[in-house]
Amino acid sequence: MVNTKNTNNTNNTENPAYRENGIHPENGMKPDNGLHQKEGAIPPAGAALTHLEVYPDRAQYRPGQPGSLLIELETAQDAILELRIVFNKLERTVASHTLSVLTTGGQLLKLPTPLYLEETEWAGYGARVTVLHEGVALGAASTAYDIADHWRRAPRYGFLSDFRSGEAGDLRDVESMNKFHLNVIQFYDWMYRHDDLIPPTDEFTDPMGREMSYRVVKEKLAAVQGKGMAAMAYGAVYAGLKDFLQQRPEWGLYQRSGDPFQLIDLFYIMDITPGSPWTDHIVEQFARVVAAGFDGIHMDQYGFPKKAVRRIDGREETVDLAECYPALIDRTKAAVTEIDPSAGLIFNNVGNYPVSKTASSDQEAIYIEVWPPVIHLRELKGLIDNARLLNPEKPVILSAYLPSFYPEAGNDPEWAENGAVLTMATIFASGGYHLLLGEDNSMLTKPYYPDYAPMRQTFALEVRRYYDFIVRFGALLHHPALEDVSYTYTAGVNTEIVFEGSHAFAPNGDTGSVWTIVKRKPGYLIVHLLNLIGLEDDYWEHGKRSRPEPQNGIVCTVLLDHPAETIYTASPDDLAGEIVYPDYTLTKHEQGIAARIVLPRLDIWTMLVVKYGEQE
């Protein structure tokens, strides 16, 4: 047995783009990148920080695009502070620099400083700012950002639904979404009518009776795009209002009884067969929307009917709508990209229907609106796994609403928050994205987006850590090359990964166990541990009376395919946002050599990363 102290041998290289920003990498930095307060040191009087926050100035950056890290800080009294800023790409320190600033006591200072940027197709980065006064560390804060050639690489989906005239000039919602790195925003129910999207006047009333302002829509559109976010216009693929159908009865879809299909006697289902008059009409509407400035279309459906009757030339035909959606998606994408080659498209597979037909269509992601009978946490992972098998190149987005936060339900906020964190952790660790956040620090509670609920400030900060985490480690969470080997590497007869601890470890996602999700891609083995110990149930929509019971002393033994370059853990539950390099030993394994790793405390979600050295 060989005792091996984990090290991170990072060699930084000079980056021309970074030099232009006046930032220079520092070689040989220690892996924790931390600053340690002098033993016994007491911050000088008045130097205490009263506010420290860091975030990028855009939700996402394009290759070659400049960007800034925004640092907000405030001290109780005037002080000269030293800011040490470190940038990481996964575990590797890529650059750092130091600033000296003078603060005025009681006044908030907002300081922009250049980001580390490089030419890349897609990559995520972490940024950490530590504040010192006379050599004493007063505090630190972290954030993340990513660079991508198109938002489809990492679609962190958000929403806006308030467009009344009173919203004019109020862009707090866009600032809020930027701090969560939401890079593609659905403008929900922004339109005049479902069958006539662009409003003819500035002020109008939408079909649900809401007083709306198209001027506000356009203002939000410009603000979203100014933050590096794509604006997606909601549009129902087959919804016409009642008067629209009455004027064109042959355009509708009908039940066998002869009654038209409809929703709440307001939205009537139209015929989407290829070449139908309605299809020509709605595709032209979608094209007009992109020509008006939107970055793409969110194509919605209601999950029903699955089969219907159309009327054509005095006869009736049965329509299988699942067979119609792919052609409609492809035709819409062709129409919008003719106007804007970068325009995007997302189609809603309601209740996972009909994902097997649409997964290969020309769209940016596989988007699934989750409904019963998918009620358990492990079933969320099942949706993501199935979608990735259908089309590994497409990211997967789940719209999993959290009714526990619905304001009128009157639930205890902490109860709702306990459940929400487990739902987010499950979706992210499984390799999916989550449509949940939007407006001003708010989240969706129901499929009608105006029923959103604001988050408490403390919970919003926790959710920001989770979104920082998926941005920084996106290549280990969402990369198309990731393969799920959970059921072949852990538990049962499998010995490639073995756990030691006081509770069960299994890939099944059962309460009372630590749920183990194992992914691999060239050069990496990634093990996610989700803590389900002490929970009363595993329903993803529900709140929880308490958080899982923290687990200490977990030991993980991993068969090494190749010699490990580095082994580390990271967790969004870590308030410091730091990578941890646990000690490990090399030990004999029946199939070769294994690393026996003592893991740090597990609260909700910890990711263990084994990075292999380069192989011939």
C-alpha positions in Angstrom: 0.0 0.0 0.0 1.3 3.4 -0.9 0.4 6.6 1.0 -0.3 9.3 -1.6 -0.9 12.9 -0.8 -3.2 14.4 -3.4 -1.6 17.2 -5.4 -2.7 19.5 -8.1 0.2 20.1 -10.5 -1.1 23.0 -12.5 1.1 24.8 -15.0 -0.4 27.9 -16.3 0.4 29.3 -19.7 0.5 32.9 -20.8 -2.8 33.8 -22.6 -2.6 36.7 -25.1 -6.2 37.6 -24.7 -5.7 37.8 -21.0 -2.7 40.1 -21.4 -4.8 42.5 -23.3 -7.1 42.7 -20.3 -4.1 43.6 -18.1 -4.3 40.3 -16.2 -1.4 37.9 -15.9 -1.5 34.3 -14.8 0.6 33.3 -11.8 2.4 29.9 -12.0 2.7 27.5 -9.2 -0.3 28.5 -7.2 -1.5 26.1 -4.5 -4.6 24.1 -5.2 -6.9 25.6 -2.6 -6.3 29.2 -3.9 -7.3 30.3 -0.5 -6.0 33.1 1.7 -5.5 32.3 5.4 -5.9 34.9 8.0 -2.9 35.4 10.2 -3.1 33.4 13.4 -4.7 35.4 16.1 -5.1 38.4 13.7 -8.0 40.7 14.4 -9.4 42.9 11.6 -8.5 46.6 12.2 -11.4 48.7 13.7 -13.8 49.8 11.1 -12.4 47.5 8.4 -15.1 45.0 8.7 -17.0 44.2 5.5 -20.7 45.0 5.6 -21.3 43.8 2.0 -19.4 41.6 -0.5 -20.9 40.2 -3.7 -19.4 39.1 -7.0 -21.0 38.2 -10.3 -20.2 38.5 -14.1 -21.7 41.3 -16.1 -23.4 38.9 -18.6 -25.2 35.6 -18.3 -22.9 34.0 -20.9 -20.1 35.2 -23.2 -19.3 34.5 -26.8 -15.8 33.6 -27.9 -13.8 36.8 -28.2 -16.3 38.9 -26.4 -15.0 41.1 -23.6 -16.5 40.8 -20.1 -16.2 42.1 -16.5 -16.4 40.6 -13.1 -18.5 43.0 -11.0 -17.4 43.3 -7.4 -19.7 45.0 -4.9 -18.3 45.8 -1.5 -18.9 48.0 1.4 -17.1 48.7 4.7 -18.1 50.3 7.9 -15.4 53.0 7.7 -13.0 54.3 5.1 -10.3 51.7 4.3 -7.7 50.7 1.7 -8.4 47.1 0.7 -6.5 44.6 -1.3 -8.6 42.4 -3.6 -7.1 39.1 -4.7 -8.9 37.6 -7.7 -8.4 34.1 -8.8 -9.8 32.4 -11.9 -10.2 28.6 -12.3 -11.1 26.3 -15.2 -12.4 23.2 -13.4 -9.7 22.5 -10.9 -6.9 24.4 -12.7 -5.9 27.9 -11.8 -5.7 29.8 -15.0 -5.0 33.4 -13.8 -5.0 35.8 -10.9 -4.4 39.4 -10.2 -4.5 41.9 -7.3 -6.2 45.3 -6.9 -6.0 48.0 -4.3 -9.1 50.0 -3.7 -10.2 52.8 -1.4 -13.6 52.5 0.2 -15.7 55.1 1.8 -17.4 53.9 4.9 -21.1 53.2 4.5 -21.0 53.6 0.7 -21.4 50.7 -1.7 -18.6 50.4 -4.2 -19.3 48.6 -7.5 -16.0 47.7 -9.2 -15.7 46.1 -12.6 -12.5 44.1 -13.3 -11.7 42.1 -16.5 -12.6 38.4 -16.7 -10.2 35.7 -17.8 -11.4 35.0 -21.4 -10.2 32.7 -24.1 -11.2 31.3 -27.5 -13.2 28.2 -26.8 -16.3 26.4 -28.1 -17.6 26.0 -24.6 -16.0 26.1 -21.1 -16.9 27.1 -17.6 -14.9 29.1 -15.1 -14.9 29.9 -11.4 -13.9 33.3 -10.0 -13.0 33.9 -6.3 -12.4 37.3 -4.7 -10.8 37.6 -1.3 -10.7 40.9 0.5 -7.8 41.8 2.8 -7.0 44.8 4.9 -3.4 45.2 6.2 -2.8 41.5 5.4 -5.8 40.2 7.2 -8.5 38.4 5.2 -11.9 40.1 5.8 -14.0 37.8 3.6 -14.3 36.1 0.3 -17.0 35.5 -2.4 -17.2 33.3 -5.4 -19.1 33.2 -8.7 -18.9 31.5 -12.1 -19.3 32.2 -15.8 -19.0 30.4 -19.1 -18.0 31.0 -22.7 -20.0 29.4 -25.5 -20.4 29.8 -29.2 -24.2 29.4 -28.8 -26.5 29.2 -25.8 -27.5 25.7 -26.9 -24.3 24.4 -25.4 -25.7 25.1 -21.9 -29.3 26.2 -21.9 -29.9 27.6 -18.4 -33.6 28.4 -19.0 -35.5 31.1 -17.2 -38.7 33.0 -17.6 -40.4 36.3 -17.7 -44.2 36.7 -17.5 -44.9 40.3 -16.3 -45.3 42.8 -19.1 -47.8 45.3 -17.8 -47.1 49.0 -18.3 -46.1 49.4 -14.6 -43.0 47.3 -15.4 -41.6 50.1 -17.7 -38.1 51.1 -16.6 -37.9 48.3 -13.9 -35.2 45.9 -14.9 -34.5 44.3 -11.6 -35.8 41.0 -13.0 -33.1 41.0 -15.7 -30.4 41.9 -13.2 -31.7 39.0 -10.9 -31.6 36.5 -13.7 -28.1 37.5 -14.7 -26.8 36.6 -11.2 -28.2 33.1 -11.7 -26.5 32.9 -15.2 -29.8 32.3 -16.9 -28.8 32.6 -20.6 -32.0 31.8 -22.4 -35.3 33.4 -21.3 -38.8 32.4 -22.2 -41.2 35.3 -22.6 -44.3 33.6 -21.4 -47.7 34.9 -22.6 -46.2 38.1 -24.0 -48.4 38.1 -27.1 -51.6 39.7 -28.3 -53.4 36.5 -29.1 -52.3 32.9 -29.6 -53.4 33.0 -33.2 -52.1 36.6 -33.8 -48.9 37.0 -31.9 -47.5 40.6 -32.4 -49.8 43.2 -30.7 -51.3 45.8 -33.1 -51.1 48.5 -30.4 -48.8 49.2 -27.5 -51.4 48.7 -24.8 -53.6 45.6 -25.1 -55.4 42.9 -23.1 -54.3 39.3 -23.5 -56.7 36.3 -23.7 -56.4 35.8 -20.0 -57.6 39.3 -19.3 -54.2 40.8 -18.3 -53.5 44.4 -19.2 -50.2 44.3 -21.2 -47.7 46.7 -22.8 -45.8 45.7 -26.0 -43.4 48.6 -25.2 -42.5 46.8 -22.0 -42.0 43.5 -23.9 -39.6 45.3 -26.2 -37.8 46.9 -23.3 -37.3 43.6 -21.6 -36.2 42.0 -24.9 -33.5 44.6 -25.3 -32.4 44.3 -21.6 -32.2 40.5 -21.8 -30.2 40.5 -25.0 -27.9 43.2 -23.4 -27.0 40.7 -20.7 -26.0 37.9 -23.1 -29.4 36.1 -22.8 -31.4 34.8 -25.7 -35.1 35.8 -25.7 -37.5 33.0 -26.7 -41.0 34.0 -27.6 -43.7 31.6 -26.3 -46.1 30.4 -28.9 -48.7 27.5 -28.7 -48.4 25.5 -31.8 -52.1 24.8 -32.2 -54.1 27.2 -30.1 -56.6 29.5 -31.8 -59.2 31.5 -29.9 -62.8 30.6 -30.2 -63.7 33.3 -32.7 -60.8 32.4 -34.9 -62.1 28.8 -35.2 -65.7 29.9 -35.7 -64.5 31.9 -38.8 -62.5 28.9 -40.1 -64.1 25.7 -38.8 -62.2 23.5 -41.3 -58.9 24.6 -39.6 -59.8 22.9 -36.3 -59.3 19.4 -34.9 -62.4 17.6 -33.5 -63.4 14.8 -31.3 -65.2 11.8 -32.7 -68.4 13.3 -31.2 -68.0 16.2 -33.6 -67.1 18.7 -30.8 -63.9 20.7 -31.2 -61.0 20.0 -28.9 -60.4 22.9 -26.6 -58.9 24.1 -23.3 -61.0 26.1 -20.8 -63.4 27.1 -23.6 -60.8 29.6 -24.7 -58.0 27.9 -26.6 -59.2 25.7 -29.5 -57.0 23.0 -31.0 -56.1 23.6 -34.7 -55.0 21.2 -37.4 -51.1 20.9 -37.5 -50.9 18.4 -40.3 -48.2 19.3 -42.8 -49.5 21.7 -45.4 -52.7 22.6 -43.6 -53.8 26.2 -43.6 -53.2 26.5 -39.9 -49.6 25.2 -40.2 -48.9 27.8 -42.9 -50.4 30.5 -40.6 -48.6 29.7 -37.4 -45.2 29.2 -39.0 -45.6 32.6 -40.6 -46.5 34.0 -37.2 -43.3 32.5 -35.7 -41.2 33.9 -38.5 -42.7 37.4 -37.9 -41.8 37.2 -34.2 -38.1 36.5 -35.0 -38.1 39.3 -37.5 -39.4 41.5 -34.8 -36.3 40.8 -32.7 -36.8 37.6 -30.7 -34.0 35.1 -30.7 -36.2 32.1 -31.2 -39.5 30.3 -30.5 -40.7 28.2 -27.5 -43.2 25.9 -29.2 -45.8 24.8 -26.7 -48.5 22.1 -26.8 -50.9 20.9 -24.1 -50.3 17.1 -24.2 -53.7 16.4 -25.7 -55.2 15.4 -28.0 -53.0 12.6 -29.1 -55.3 11.7 -31.9 -58.1 13.8 -33.4 -60.3 14.2 -36.5 -59.6 16.8 -39.2 -62.1 17.9 -41.8 -60.9 18.2 -45.4 -62.8 18.4 -48.7 -66.0 17.3 -47.0 -64.5 14.2 -45.4 -62.9 13.3 -42.1 -59.4 11.9 -41.4 -57.9 10.7 -38.2 -54.7 12.6 -37.2 -51.9 11.2 -35.0 -50.4 14.4 -33.7 -47.2 12.7 -32.6 -46.4 12.1 -36.3 -47.1 15.8 -37.1 -44.8 17.5 -34.5 -41.4 16.7 -36.0 -42.4 18.2 -39.4 -43.8 21.3 -37.7 -40.6 21.7 -35.6 -38.4 21.3 -38.6 -40.4 23.7 -40.8 -40.5 26.3 -38.0 -36.7 26.1 -37.5 -36.1 26.5 -41.2 -38.4 29.6 -41.3 -36.8 31.3 -38.3 -33.2 30.6 -39.3 -33.8 32.0 -42.7 -34.4 35.3 -40.9 -31.7 34.9 -38.3 -29.2 32.0 -38.7 -28.6 31.8 -35.0 -32.3 31.7 -34.0 -33.2 28.9 -31.7 -36.2 26.6 -31.1 -37.4 24.6 -28.1 -40.5 22.3 -28.2 -42.4 21.3 -25.2 -42.8 17.5 -24.7 -45.7 17.6 -22.2 -45.4 14.7 -19.8 -42.6 13.3 -22.0 -45.0 13.1 -25.0 -44.0 12.5 -27.7 -40.2 12.7 -27.0 -39.4 9.5 -29.0 -40.7 11.3 -32.1 -39.3 14.8 -31.5 -35.9 14.0 -30.1 -34.2 14.1 -33.5 -36.0 17.2 -34.7 -34.1 20.4 -35.5 -34.2 22.1 -32.1 -31.7 23.2 -29.5 -32.6 20.9 -26.6 -35.0 18.2 -25.5 -37.4 19.9 -23.3 -39.8 18.0 -21.1 -42.6 19.4 -18.9 -42.9 17.0 -16.0 -46.3 15.7 -14.9 -47.6 12.7 -12.9 -47.0 9.8 -13.0 -43.4 11.0 -12.7 -43.5 11.9 -9.0 -40.3 10.4 -7.6 -36.8 12.0 -7.6 -35.4 8.9 -9.4 -38.0 9.3 -12.1 -36.6 12.7 -13.0 -33.3 11.1 -13.7 -35.1 8.5 -15.8 -36.5 11.2 -18.0 -33.1 12.7 -18.5 -31.4 9.3 -19.1 -34.0 8.3 -21.7 -33.8 11.7 -23.5 -30.0 11.5 -23.7 -30.2 8.0 -25.1 -32.6 9.2 -27.8 -30.2 12.1 -28.8 -26.9 12.3 -26.9 -26.0 15.6 -28.6 -29.0 17.5 -27.3 -29.0 19.0 -23.8 -32.1 18.1 -21.7 -34.3 20.6 -19.9 -37.0 19.7 -17.4 -39.7 22.1 -16.5 -40.4 20.7 -13.1 -42.7 23.2 -11.3 -42.7 23.4 -7.5 -46.3 23.8 -6.2 -45.0 23.7 -2.6 -44.0 27.4 -3.1 -47.4 28.5 -4.5 -48.2 31.6 -2.4 -51.9 30.8 -1.8 -51.0 27.3 -0.5 -49.6 28.9 2.6 -46.8 26.3 3.1 -43.9 26.8 5.5 -41.1 28.3 3.3 -38.4 26.2 4.9 -40.4 23.0 4.1 -40.7 24.0 0.5 -37.0 25.0 0.3 -35.8 21.7 1.7 -37.6 19.8 -1.1 -36.5 22.2 -3.8 -32.8 21.7 -3.2 -33.2 18.0 -3.6 -35.1 18.4 -6.8 -32.4 20.8 -8.2 -29.6 18.5 -7.1 -31.3 15.5 -8.7 -31.8 17.2 -12.1 -28.3 18.7 -12.2 -26.4 15.6 -11.1 -28.4 13.6 -13.6 -27.1 15.9 -16.4 -30.2 18.0 -17.0 -31.2 21.6 -16.8 -34.2 23.0 -14.8 -36.7 25.6 -16.0 -37.6 27.1 -12.6 -36.2 30.6 -12.0 -37.1 33.9 -13.4 -38.6 37.4 -12.8 -37.1 39.0 -9.7 -35.6 36.1 -7.6 -38.7 34.0 -8.2 -39.5 30.5 -9.2 -42.3 28.7 -11.0 -45.0 27.0 -9.0 -47.5 26.0 -11.8 -47.7 25.8 -15.6 -49.3 29.2 -15.7 -46.2 31.3 -15.1 -47.8 34.4 -13.6 -48.4 32.1 -10.5 -44.7 32.3 -9.7 -43.5 32.8 -6.1 -40.6 35.0 -4.8 -37.7 33.2 -3.0 -36.6 34.3 0.5 -33.2 36.1 0.3 -31.4 33.4 2.2 -32.7 30.7 -0.1 -32.0 32.7 -3.2 -28.3 32.9 -2.2 -28.3 29.1 -1.8 -29.8 28.6 -5.2 -27.2 30.9 -6.7 -24.5 28.6 -5.3 -26.2 25.7 -7.2 -26.2 27.7 -10.4 -22.6 28.9 -9.9 -21.8 25.2 -9.5 -23.4 24.0 -12.8 -21.8 26.8 -14.7 -18.3 26.2 -13.4 -18.5 22.4 -13.7 -20.7 22.2 -16.8 -18.2 20.1 -18.7 -18.4 17.4 -15.9 -22.2 17.6 -15.6 -23.7 18.3 -19.1 -21.1 17.3 -21.7 -22.6 15.2 -24.5 -19.7 12.6 -24.1 -20.8 11.7 -20.6 -21.9 8.1 -20.2 -23.9 6.9 -17.2 -22.4 3.7 -15.7 -24.2 3.9 -12.3 -25.7 0.4 -12.5 -22.6 -1.3 -13.8 -20.0 0.3 -11.5 -21.6 0.4 -8.1 -23.6 -1.9 -5.7 -24.6 -5.5 -6.1 -21.9 -7.6 -7.9 -20.1 -4.5 -9.1 -16.8 -3.7 -7.4 -15.4 -0.9 -9.6 -16.6 1.6 -7.0 -17.2 0.5 -3.4 -18.4 2.7 -0.5 -18.0 2.4 3.2 -20.3 4.3 5.6 -23.1 3.9 8.1 -25.9 3.7 5.5 -26.6 2.0 2.2 -25.0 3.3 -1.0 -26.9 2.4 -4.2 -27.8 3.8 -7.7 -31.5 3.3 -7.2 -32.4 6.6 -5.5 -34.2 5.1 -2.6 -34.8 7.1 0.6 -32.6 6.0 3.5 -29.6 5.6 1.2 -26.9 7.7 -0.4 -27.8 7.8 -4.1 -24.8 7.1 -6.3 -24.8 8.4 -9.9 -21.6 7.6 -11.8 -20.6 9.2 -15.1 -17.5 8.8 -17.2 -16.1 10.5 -20.3 -12.6 10.4 -21.8 -10.1 11.3 -19.1 -12.6 11.5 -16.2 -14.7 9.4 -13.8 -17.3 11.4 -12.0 -19.2 10.1 -8.9 -22.2 12.1 -7.6 -23.4 11.4 -4.1 -27.0 12.5 -3.3 -27.9 12.3 0.3 -31.4 10.8 0.8 -30.9 9.7 4.4 -33.5 10.8 6.9 -36.1 11.9 4.4 -39.8 11.1 4.9 -40.4 10.6 1.2 -38.8 11.0 -2.3 -41.5 13.0 -4.0 -39.8 15.7 -6.0 -42.8 18.1 -5.9 -43.2 18.0 -2.2 -41.4 20.0 0.5 -39.5 18.2 3.3 -39.7 18.6 7.1 -35.9 18.7 7.2 -32.8 18.4 5.2 -31.1 15.0 4.8 -28.9 13.9 7.8 -25.3 14.9 7.1 -23.0 12.1 6.5 -19.4 12.0 7.7 -16.5 9.5 7.3 -17.6 8.1 3.9 -14.8 6.2 2.2 -14.9 5.5 -1.5 -12.7 3.0 -3.2 -12.4 3.6 -7.0 -10.7 1.2 -9.4 -8.4 3.3 -11.5 -8.4 2.8 -15.3 -5.2 4.8 -15.5 -3.0 6.6 -13.0 -4.8 9.6 -11.6 -3.5 13.1 -12.3 -5.7 14.5 -9.5 -8.7 13.6 -7.4 -11.0 16.2 -5.9 -14.5 16.9 -4.6 -16.8 19.9 -5.0 -20.2 20.6 -3.7 -22.7 23.5 -4.1 -23.5 23.0 -0.4 -20.0 24.3 0.5 -20.5 28.0 1.5 -16.9 28.7 0.5 -17.4 27.3 -3.0 -13.9 25.7 -2.9 -12.6 22.5 -4.4 -11.4 20.0 -1.8 -8.5 17.7 -2.4 -8.9 14.7 -0.1 -6.1 12.5 1.0 -6.2 9.1 -0.5 -4.2 5.9 -0.6 -3.4 3.5 -3.5 -4.4 0.0 -2.7 -4.6 -3.4 -4.5 -7.9 -4.2 -6.2 -8.9 -7.6 -7.7 -8.8 -5.9 -11.1 -5.7 -3.7 -10.6 -5.0 -0.6 -8.5 -7.7 1.4 -6.7 -7.7 4.8 -4.9 -9.2 4.7 -1.4 -10.6 8.1 -0.7 -11.9 9.6 2.5 -14.6 12.0 1.5 -15.5 15.3 3.2 -18.9 15.7 4.9 -21.9 15.0 2.6 -24.8 17.4 3.1 -27.0 17.1 0.0 -24.8 16.8 -3.1 -21.1 16.1 -3.5 -19.3 15.4 -6.7 -16.1 13.3 -6.7 -13.9 13.7 -9.7 -11.1 11.4 -10.8 -9.0 13.0 -13.5 -6.7 10.6 -15.3 -3.3 11.6 -16.7 -2.8 11.8 -20.4 -2.7 8.4 -22.2 -1.0 7.5 -25.4 
